[in-house]
Amino acid sequence: MSEPEIPDLLDRAAARVEVGPPPIGAMLRDASRVRRRRRVGLVAAAAAVVTVIGGTAYVVGSPDDGPSPQDPVVAPDEPTIDADASRVPDGYRLVAVGSAAIAVPADWGTNKVQCGDTPTQDTVVIDLAVLNMCARERPRGVESVNVGHGSRTDVARDLRTYEIDGHRVEVEETTCAERAFIRGGKRDRGDVVCSATLWFADLDASFSASSSTQPEATARANVEEILSHVLVLDDEVGVPEFQEVTTEGQERGGERYVKRLEEAGLRAEVVTEQRPGMKAGFVLGVDPAPGTVVAPGSTVQVTVIGEPQGPADELSVGMNSDATDWDPDALDSLQIRANPTVRIKVGDGIWAYAHGKRARTLAGALDGDSLEIDGWTDGPNFPHSWRAVRPGRTTITLTITADGEEVVLGRVTVVVTS
């Protein structure tokens, strides 16, 4: 074969190559044996066509990209994937636990869940607080990923081992199952939900993806697509979660979280808020939110409950009503301190309650004649429970007694209508 014949053979070989959408799931399962290059290299490689003639690989494209016609194309011994900006598509955002991260669509919510961790819309689930367990069906067409700590423990599913950015990971085979729910007292069959989990062996990080998009083949592909966006950050880190350190001991949650920030190479700016009846040091929130990717040395604002400034801060107080048009579910301590006005009707009841230090000294003084003390002497809130007896306006002053002195907690004005 003469040299002039080579271009013609290459053209005919390229014409026989079928081009279709990238098999993302297969790419994840087989961990692509070609190392991804930086953005410039990716663009150039996309225009290249590789074919083999006589056992030698040739690359048709820019002579500066890829091997020369004399060099064979050889895959590395271990499948690897480089983390770089080209792996964060436009319209996506990163969520990280430590240096392990995943790119998710920017319009996904965070912790959009009910009944435990059941997603109600496309969402990232990270650093959840108390889970309210109940029976709720996952809506159809919802994608989610749980981001958290942990390495693989014993699981029944088949596992595949890969390498991502030089770190060993284990990935479950994606499995799908039909969810069943109770409707009208009867067991009903639900849609198929597919899921899989990826663990980093050395980074104490895991990503669990799930999808309820139908049919099953689409849900399976969506799960694999979600996990295909996992990467390792080179010089950034995710803001640590705070719920775990808070629940371990409320009064020292802030102290432990500041230490966790320092261990992650971040700085803490601590601010305090008063929350009557709650223990000082409890973490109320952090900014930026957990999972946000930041540079080393960045400052994270940590809001904690401050030390009590007086007896009123050492207990929580609230008010509620059996009125059918009662707007709030209840008034809490901070709302009562703001001296609010509420509306009820003749015949409705309203009551106060307290928890914490000196709660037994709670009292309520009436200024007005539209309320009277409820006659239910065995009631849980007697004598600080009242019944609306006539239209008018009455102010309830809630107090406790500390060291023989009366301490005002707040005043609530009750407007009674007929």
C-alpha positions as CSV (number, residue, x, y, z in Angstrom):
1,M,0.0,0.0,0.0
2,S,1.4,3.4,-1.0
3,E,1.4,6.5,1.1
4,P,-1.1,8.3,-1.2
5,E,-3.7,5.6,-0.5
6,I,-3.8,6.2,3.2
7,P,-6.1,9.3,3.2
8,D,-8.6,7.5,1.0
9,L,-8.6,4.5,3.4
10,L,-9.0,6.8,6.4
11,D,-12.0,8.6,4.8
12,R,-13.7,5.3,4.0
13,A,-13.0,4.0,7.6
14,A,-14.4,7.2,9.1
15,A,-17.6,6.9,7.0
16,R,-18.3,3.5,8.5
17,V,-18.2,4.9,12.1
18,E,-21.7,5.4,13.6
19,V,-22.0,8.4,15.8
20,G,-24.7,8.5,18.6
21,P,-25.3,9.9,22.0
22,P,-22.5,9.2,24.6
23,P,-23.3,6.1,26.7
24,I,-23.0,7.9,30.1
25,G,-24.1,4.9,32.2
26,A,-21.6,2.6,30.4
27,M,-18.9,5.2,30.9
28,L,-19.5,5.2,34.6
29,R,-19.7,1.4,34.8
30,D,-16.5,0.9,32.7
31,A,-14.7,4.0,34.1
32,S,-13.5,5.1,30.7
33,R,-9.9,4.0,30.0
34,V,-8.9,7.2,28.4
35,R,-7.6,9.9,30.8
36,R,-9.7,13.1,30.3
37,R,-7.5,16.1,29.4
38,R,-8.0,19.7,30.3
39,R,-10.6,21.9,28.5
40,V,-8.3,22.7,25.5
41,G,-7.4,19.0,25.1
42,L,-11.0,18.0,25.3
43,V,-12.1,20.3,22.5
44,A,-9.3,19.2,20.3
45,A,-9.8,15.5,21.0
46,A,-13.5,15.9,20.1
47,A,-12.5,16.6,16.5
48,A,-10.2,13.7,16.2
49,V,-11.0,10.3,14.6
50,V,-9.0,7.3,15.6
51,T,-8.6,4.3,13.3
52,V,-6.2,1.4,13.0
53,I,-4.3,0.3,9.9
54,G,-1.9,-2.6,10.0
55,G,-1.8,-2.6,13.8
56,T,-0.8,1.1,14.1
57,A,-3.1,3.8,15.4
58,Y,-3.5,7.0,13.5
59,V,-5.2,10.2,14.7
60,V,-6.9,12.4,12.1
61,G,-6.9,16.0,13.6
62,S,-4.6,18.6,14.8
63,P,-1.0,17.3,14.8
64,D,-0.5,18.9,18.3
65,D,-3.2,16.9,19.9
66,G,-2.7,13.2,20.6
67,P,0.0,10.8,19.5
68,S,1.9,11.1,16.2
69,P,1.2,8.6,13.4
70,Q,4.3,6.7,14.7
71,D,3.0,6.3,18.2
72,P,0.4,3.7,19.2
73,V,-2.6,4.7,21.3
74,V,-2.2,2.9,24.7
75,A,-4.7,3.1,27.6
76,P,-3.3,3.6,31.1
77,D,-3.1,0.6,33.4
78,E,-5.8,2.0,35.8
79,P,-9.0,3.8,34.7
80,T,-8.7,7.4,35.8
81,I,-10.8,10.6,35.5
82,D,-9.3,14.1,36.0
83,A,-11.3,16.7,37.9
84,D,-11.4,20.0,36.1
85,A,-13.8,22.8,35.2
86,S,-14.9,20.9,32.1
87,R,-16.6,18.4,34.3
88,V,-19.0,21.0,35.8
89,P,-21.4,21.7,33.0
90,D,-23.1,25.1,32.5
91,G,-26.2,25.4,34.6
92,Y,-24.8,23.1,37.3
93,R,-23.5,23.7,40.8
94,L,-21.1,21.8,43.1
95,V,-22.1,20.2,46.4
96,A,-19.2,18.8,48.4
97,V,-18.4,16.8,51.6
98,G,-14.8,17.5,52.3
99,S,-12.9,17.4,49.0
100,A,-15.4,14.9,47.3
101,A,-18.0,16.7,45.3
102,I,-20.8,16.2,42.8
103,A,-22.2,18.5,40.2
104,V,-26.0,18.8,40.2
105,P,-28.4,21.0,38.2
106,A,-28.4,24.6,39.6
107,D,-32.2,24.6,39.8
108,W,-32.3,21.6,42.2
109,G,-33.4,22.4,45.7
110,T,-31.7,21.5,49.0
111,N,-33.5,19.1,51.5
112,K,-36.8,19.4,49.7
113,V,-38.1,16.3,51.5
114,Q,-41.0,15.1,53.7
115,C,-41.6,12.1,55.8
116,G,-38.0,11.2,56.6
117,D,-35.9,11.8,53.5
118,T,-38.6,11.3,50.8
119,P,-37.9,13.9,48.1
120,T,-40.9,16.0,46.9
121,Q,-39.0,17.6,44.0
122,D,-35.5,17.4,42.4
123,T,-33.1,18.0,45.3
124,V,-29.8,17.5,47.0
125,V,-30.2,16.0,50.5
126,I,-27.4,17.0,52.9
127,D,-27.2,17.6,56.7
128,L,-30.8,16.9,57.5
129,A,-32.1,17.8,61.0
130,V,-34.7,15.7,62.8
131,L,-36.5,13.4,60.4
132,N,-40.3,13.3,60.7
133,M,-41.3,9.8,59.8
134,C,-44.7,9.3,58.0
135,A,-46.1,7.6,55.0
136,R,-45.6,9.7,51.8
137,E,-45.3,8.5,48.3
138,R,-42.3,9.8,46.3
139,P,-43.7,11.8,43.3
140,R,-43.1,10.5,39.8
141,G,-40.3,12.2,37.9
142,V,-38.1,13.2,40.9
143,E,-34.3,12.9,40.9
144,S,-32.2,13.3,44.1
145,V,-28.8,12.6,45.5
146,N,-28.0,12.2,49.2
147,V,-24.5,13.6,50.0
148,G,-22.9,12.5,53.3
149,H,-20.1,10.8,55.1
150,G,-19.3,7.1,55.4
151,S,-17.5,4.4,53.6
152,R,-19.0,1.1,52.3
153,T,-20.2,-1.4,54.7
154,D,-21.6,-4.8,53.9
155,V,-24.1,-4.5,51.1
156,A,-25.9,-7.2,49.2
157,R,-25.6,-5.5,45.8
158,D,-22.8,-6.1,43.4
159,L,-20.0,-3.6,43.5
160,R,-17.5,-2.3,41.0
161,T,-14.3,-0.5,41.9
162,Y,-12.9,2.5,40.0
163,E,-10.5,5.3,40.4
164,I,-11.6,9.0,40.3
165,D,-8.9,11.6,40.4
166,G,-6.5,9.2,42.0
167,H,-9.0,8.0,44.7
168,R,-10.5,4.5,44.8
169,V,-14.3,4.4,44.8
170,E,-16.8,1.6,45.0
171,V,-20.1,1.8,43.2
172,E,-23.2,-0.3,43.5
173,E,-24.9,-1.7,40.5
174,T,-28.0,0.4,39.9
175,T,-31.1,-1.5,41.1
176,C,-34.8,-0.7,40.7
177,A,-37.7,-1.7,42.9
178,E,-41.4,-1.0,43.0
179,R,-42.6,1.0,46.0
180,A,-45.8,0.0,47.7
181,F,-48.0,2.4,49.7
182,I,-51.1,2.3,51.8
183,R,-54.1,4.1,50.3
184,G,-57.6,4.0,51.9
185,G,-56.4,1.2,54.2
186,K,-55.3,-0.9,51.3
187,R,-51.8,-1.7,50.0
188,D,-51.3,0.0,46.6
189,R,-48.5,-0.5,44.1
190,G,-46.3,2.5,43.3
191,D,-43.9,3.5,40.6
192,V,-40.5,2.0,40.2
193,V,-37.6,3.9,42.0
194,C,-34.0,3.2,40.9
195,S,-31.0,3.9,43.1
196,A,-27.3,3.4,43.6
197,T,-24.5,4.6,45.9
198,L,-20.9,5.5,45.3
199,W,-18.4,5.4,48.2
200,F,-14.9,6.9,48.4
201,A,-12.6,4.5,50.1
202,D,-10.3,7.1,51.7
203,L,-12.3,10.4,51.8
204,D,-15.2,9.5,54.2
205,A,-17.7,10.5,51.6
206,S,-20.7,8.9,49.8
207,F,-23.2,9.9,47.2
208,S,-26.6,8.0,46.9
209,A,-28.6,8.8,43.7
210,S,-32.2,7.9,43.1
211,S,-34.8,8.5,40.4
212,S,-38.6,7.9,40.1
213,T,-38.8,9.0,36.5
214,Q,-40.7,6.4,34.5
215,P,-40.1,4.1,32.7
216,E,-37.6,2.0,34.6
217,A,-34.9,2.3,31.8
218,T,-35.1,6.1,32.1
219,A,-34.8,6.0,35.9
220,R,-31.8,3.7,35.7
221,A,-30.1,5.9,33.2
222,N,-30.8,9.0,35.3
223,V,-29.2,7.4,38.4
224,E,-26.0,6.6,36.4
225,E,-26.0,10.1,34.9
226,I,-26.2,11.7,38.4
227,L,-23.2,9.7,39.7
228,S,-21.2,10.4,36.6
229,H,-20.7,13.9,37.8
230,V,-18.7,13.0,41.0
231,L,-15.2,14.5,41.2
232,V,-12.5,15.3,43.7
233,L,-11.6,19.0,44.3
234,D,-8.0,20.0,44.0
235,D,-7.8,23.2,46.1
236,E,-11.4,23.8,47.4
237,V,-13.5,22.2,50.1
238,G,-17.2,21.8,51.1
239,V,-18.5,23.7,54.1
240,P,-18.9,20.9,56.8
241,E,-22.3,19.8,58.1
242,F,-23.3,21.0,61.5
243,Q,-26.4,18.9,62.5
244,E,-24.4,15.9,63.7
245,V,-22.2,17.9,66.1
246,T,-25.2,19.7,67.4
247,T,-27.3,16.7,68.3
248,E,-24.3,15.0,70.0
249,G,-24.6,17.6,72.8
250,Q,-26.5,20.8,72.3
251,E,-24.6,23.0,74.7
252,R,-21.2,22.3,73.0
253,G,-22.4,22.1,69.4
254,G,-20.9,25.5,68.5
255,E,-17.6,24.7,70.0
256,R,-17.3,21.3,68.2
257,Y,-18.4,22.8,64.9
258,V,-15.8,25.6,65.1
259,K,-13.2,22.9,65.6
260,R,-14.5,21.0,62.6
261,L,-14.2,24.2,60.4
262,E,-10.6,24.6,61.6
263,E,-9.8,21.0,60.7
264,A,-11.2,21.7,57.2
265,G,-8.9,24.7,56.8
266,L,-11.7,27.3,57.2
267,R,-12.3,30.2,59.6
268,A,-15.3,30.7,61.9
269,E,-17.1,33.9,62.7
270,V,-19.5,33.2,65.6
271,V,-22.6,35.3,66.2
272,T,-25.2,34.7,68.9
273,E,-29.0,34.9,69.0
274,Q,-31.2,34.6,72.0
275,R,-33.6,31.6,72.0
276,P,-35.4,31.4,75.4
277,G,-35.4,28.0,76.9
278,M,-32.7,26.5,74.6
279,K,-29.2,25.7,75.7
280,A,-26.4,28.1,75.0
281,G,-24.0,27.0,72.3
282,F,-26.6,25.2,70.2
283,V,-25.9,25.8,66.4
284,L,-28.8,27.4,64.7
285,G,-27.3,27.7,61.2
286,V,-24.2,28.4,59.1
287,D,-23.5,30.6,56.2
288,P,-22.5,29.5,53.5
289,A,-24.7,26.5,53.8
290,P,-23.2,23.0,54.3
291,G,-21.9,21.5,51.1
292,T,-21.1,24.9,49.5
293,V,-17.7,24.7,47.8
294,V,-15.3,27.4,49.1
295,A,-11.6,28.2,49.0
296,P,-9.3,27.3,51.9
297,G,-9.2,30.0,54.6
298,S,-12.7,31.2,53.8
299,T,-14.9,32.5,56.7
300,V,-18.0,30.7,57.7
301,Q,-20.5,32.5,59.9
302,V,-21.8,30.2,62.7
303,T,-25.0,31.3,64.5
304,V,-25.3,29.9,68.0
305,I,-27.6,30.4,70.9
306,G,-26.1,32.9,73.3
307,E,-25.8,32.7,77.1
308,P,-29.0,33.8,79.0
309,Q,-29.2,37.5,79.7
310,G,-31.7,37.1,82.5
311,P,-34.4,34.8,83.9
312,A,-36.7,35.3,80.9
313,D,-34.1,33.6,78.7
314,E,-34.0,30.5,80.9
315,L,-37.4,29.1,79.8
316,S,-39.6,29.0,76.8
317,V,-43.2,30.3,76.8
318,G,-46.0,29.9,74.3
319,M,-49.7,30.5,73.6
320,N,-52.3,28.6,71.6
321,S,-56.0,28.7,71.0
322,D,-58.9,26.4,69.9
323,A,-60.3,29.2,67.7
324,T,-61.1,27.9,64.2
325,D,-59.6,31.0,62.5
326,W,-56.5,31.2,64.8
327,D,-53.7,32.3,62.4
328,P,-50.6,30.9,64.0
329,D,-50.2,27.3,65.2
330,A,-48.9,28.8,68.4
331,L,-47.1,31.9,69.6
332,D,-43.5,31.2,70.7
333,S,-41.3,33.1,73.2
334,L,-39.9,35.6,70.6
335,Q,-43.3,36.4,69.2
336,I,-44.7,36.9,72.7
337,R,-41.8,39.3,73.5
338,A,-42.9,41.4,70.5
339,N,-46.3,42.1,72.2
340,P,-48.5,40.7,69.4
341,T,-52.2,41.1,68.8
342,V,-54.4,38.1,68.0
343,R,-58.1,37.7,67.2
344,I,-60.6,35.1,68.5
345,K,-64.4,34.9,68.8
346,V,-66.8,34.7,71.7
347,G,-66.7,31.1,73.1
348,D,-63.1,30.4,71.9
349,G,-60.4,29.4,74.4
350,I,-56.8,30.7,74.6
351,W,-54.1,29.5,77.0
352,A,-50.4,29.9,77.9
353,Y,-47.7,27.3,78.8
354,A,-44.0,27.3,79.7
355,H,-41.1,24.9,79.8
356,G,-37.8,25.3,81.6
357,K,-36.5,27.0,84.7
358,R,-39.3,28.6,86.9
359,A,-42.0,27.4,84.5
360,R,-44.2,26.6,87.4
361,T,-44.3,30.3,88.4
362,L,-45.9,31.2,85.1
363,A,-48.9,33.6,85.5
364,G,-51.1,35.8,83.3
365,A,-52.8,39.0,84.4
366,L,-55.8,40.3,82.5
367,D,-56.4,44.0,81.6
368,G,-59.9,44.0,80.1
369,D,-63.2,42.2,80.5
370,S,-63.6,40.2,77.3
371,L,-61.7,37.2,78.8
372,E,-62.3,35.2,81.9
373,I,-60.3,32.4,83.5
374,D,-61.4,29.0,82.1
375,G,-63.4,27.1,84.7
376,W,-61.7,23.7,83.9
377,T,-59.7,23.5,87.1
378,D,-58.2,20.2,86.2
379,G,-57.1,21.4,82.8
380,P,-53.3,21.2,81.9
381,N,-53.0,25.0,81.7
382,F,-55.2,26.2,84.6
383,P,-55.2,29.0,85.8
384,H,-53.4,30.6,82.8
385,S,-56.1,29.5,80.4
386,W,-59.0,31.8,79.4
387,R,-62.3,31.8,77.6
388,A,-63.7,34.7,75.5
389,V,-67.0,35.7,77.0
390,R,-67.8,39.0,75.2
391,P,-66.6,41.3,72.4
392,G,-63.8,43.6,73.4
393,R,-60.1,43.9,73.9
394,T,-58.0,42.3,76.7
395,T,-54.3,42.3,77.2
396,I,-52.7,39.3,78.9
397,T,-49.4,40.0,80.7
398,L,-47.3,36.9,81.1
399,T,-44.8,36.7,84.0
400,I,-42.6,34.4,86.0
401,T,-41.2,34.9,89.5
402,A,-37.4,35.0,90.0
403,D,-35.8,35.6,93.4
404,G,-39.1,37.0,94.6
405,E,-39.4,39.5,91.7
406,E,-41.9,39.5,88.9
407,V,-40.3,39.2,85.5
408,V,-42.4,40.1,82.4
409,L,-42.2,37.7,79.5
410,G,-44.4,39.7,77.1
411,R,-47.9,41.1,76.6
412,V,-50.5,39.6,74.2
413,T,-53.5,41.7,73.2
414,V,-56.6,39.6,72.5
415,V,-59.3,41.1,70.3
416,V,-62.6,39.2,70.8
417,T,-65.3,39.5,68.2
418,S,-68.9,38.1,68.2
